[in-house]
Structures are given as structure tokens and as C-alpha cells.
Amino acid sequence: MLKIRLKRLGAKKSPAYRIIVINSTTKREGKPIQELGHYNPKTKIMKLDKAVALDWIKKGAQPTETVQYLINNATEEGALNYKPKTEKKLSKKAATKLAAETEAKAKAEADAKVAKEAAKVAAAEEAAKVVVEEVTEAETVVEETTAEA
């Protein structure tokens, strides 16, 4: 079976890779059937013949997970369309702490909203009492004036 995988080059702790088509039973550093491009993970520079890579995949070559990622994120010219990660992975402890904080914040916002609504209702009831008192006073004044007349 044919694989599309990375062949490591470069010095210690500064890797560079060639993207190659090779038999799956051959060593990583063995002679490739075809070289499709190169990739440097430190500088995020890549040159890939994407059309040839897709042609090999159609013929039945299986890309590794990393090579599949590189092919999917390659432009038509073969350069890497690199998107830096914006979200950090949190440990379980930090994730639970963050979840608890967001839950507490949401509960506080809900309590504040309920308190605000209660204050509005209390103000409306107070205004209604004042209006009722004014109406009853007006009715008593009207009754007194009609009784005198």
C-alpha cells in the first residue's frame, strides 16, 4: 500500500520534512516513489504540489493524519494557509473552575435581573397606590360637593 507521509530532514531539534509518496513497508528515510514538496514546522513554510498529491490520493495512496492536514490547508499554489490557534486547552481543574465561575456569574446576572424586575414591580405598585389614593380623594370631594348642592 502506498502512503503519503513526511520524511524527516534537518538537525537535532530543528526538523524539516519532505512530503513523499512511499511504500508503507519502507523505512521513513527510504527512497521515495515521488517527492511532492517540503514543510518546515518551525517557520510554517510549505511548498506542496497539491494537484499531484490529490492525484495520488485518487490512485489509492493513503495520507497520514499530518499530511492530510497539510493538504487540506494548502493553497492552490501549495503554500500553507496557517491559522494560529486562538483557543488554549485547559486542564480539567482549570476547566471546572472556569465553568463554576461562569455559572456563578450567570446566576448573579439572573439574580440582578430578578431584583431589577422586582424593583420595577414595586415602583409600579407604589404608583398604583398613589393613583388609587388620588382617585378616592377625588371621589370623596365629588361626593361632598354633590351632597352640599
Residue pairs with C-beta under 8 A, 6 or more apart in sequence:
1 23
1 24
1 60
1 62
2 21
2 22
2 23
2 24
2 33
2 56
2 59
2 60
2 61
2 62
3 21
3 22
3 23
3 24
3 61
3 62
3 63
3 64
4 19
4 20
4 21
4 36
4 53
4 56
4 57
4 61
4 62
4 63
4 64
4 67
4 71
5 19
5 20
5 22
5 28
5 63
5 64
5 67
6 17
6 18
6 19
6 20
6 39
6 64
6 66
6 67
7 17
7 18
7 19
7 20
7 22
7 28
7 29
7 32
8 15
8 16
8 17
8 28
8 29
9 15
9 16
9 17
9 18
10 16
14 42
15 40
15 41
15 42
16 38
16 39
16 40
17 38
17 39
17 40
17 41
18 32
18 35
18 37
18 38
18 39
19 35
19 36
19 37
19 38
19 39
19 48
19 53
19 67
19 70
20 32
20 33
20 34
20 35
20 36
21 32
21 33
21 34
21 35
21 36
21 56
21 61
22 30
22 31
22 32
22 33
23 30
23 33
24 62
34 52
34 56
36 48
36 49
36 52
36 53
36 56
37 46
37 47
37 48
37 49
37 53
37 78
38 46
38 47
39 45
39 46
39 47
39 48
39 70
39 80
40 46
44 80
44 82
45 79
45 80
46 70
46 74
46 78
46 79
46 80
47 78
47 79
48 70
48 71
48 74
48 78
49 78
50 71
50 74
50 75
50 76
50 78
53 63
53 71
54 71
57 63
57 71
63 71
70 80
73 80
73 81
73 82
73 83
74 80
74 81
75 81
90 98
